[in-house]
Amino acid sequence: MASCTETPIEAPASIAGDDDAILGELVHLARAGGGRGLLQFESLVSAHQYRDLYPLFRAYVPKGAEVLDWGAGNGHFSYFLLRSGYSVCAFALHDEGFEAWRPKGPYRFVPGTPSDPVTLPLPDASFDAVASVGVLEHVRETGGEEAASLREIVRVLRPGGLFVCWHLPNRWSWIEAIADRLPGKHHHAYRFSVSQIDALLTAAGLERVLLRRYGFLPRNLWGRSFLRGLGQRRAVARAWDALDHVLGWGFSIACQNLAFVARKPRTDAP
């Protein structure tokens, strides 16, 4: 297990924890290239798909908590966590090089084993919170299984610890329904309903404390070359956010994503 180290990129203390600043930094890093793989941040409009996640996470998980970024990928959520004052452990099957450009702060990377994608090489009750940002829906694609992964997450959570899941594809998403019918268009192989989520959480011994649907409008299309310049404008990003929230409220059943927060009970059930 790697030890905590401190390296590169230190943001000004005056904007630490400012969500718009963090998103802006990630957009800047994406545009600067360097092989960081930050495709979700190629425009400000697409970056704002995480704008509601940041305050939600802070509302449930206090600053200074020890957090597992489960399936950390390119490291964008670990970046937010470090900028926001959390102690971070990143777990992934492959190291995508986040160490080279991460902000300063308590951080360690723990690699998984591709032949055993479920097992977390971490002690029991290690974390105050575990974050899954666009990960849970992909575990079957790597040879895993959602229920087994959730049992491992419960194992490494402390009593009362929280599991925060963001970007879980909604079974009834209109975007997914269209993408599924277009040749070559990206879509998710596995999508979820609220009842499926509740069944998984109950089987794992987690208590759901929040669930929401969000993301009626597409975001990543704003990273395409013909829209990218317009998508960098803050006024455009805010206008898209406002329209997305209104349509998402009116047609929530057809939103792209589900998010939930679940808690590990503080004491073992009899």
Protein Blocks (a to p, Z undefined) as FASTA:
>chain_A
ZZddddehiddfklgoiaklmmmmmmmmmmngnonopaklmpfklmmmmmmmmmmmmmmm
cghiacddehklnommmmmmmmnopacddddfbdghlmmmpccdddddddddfklmmbcc
bdehkbfbdcdehklmmmmmnopafklmmmmmmmmpcehiacddehiacfklmklmmmmm
pghiacdfbdcdfklmmmmmmmnopacfbdcdehjbcfklmmpmklmmmmmpmklmmmmm
mmmmmmmmmmmmlpmbdcddddddfbdcZZ
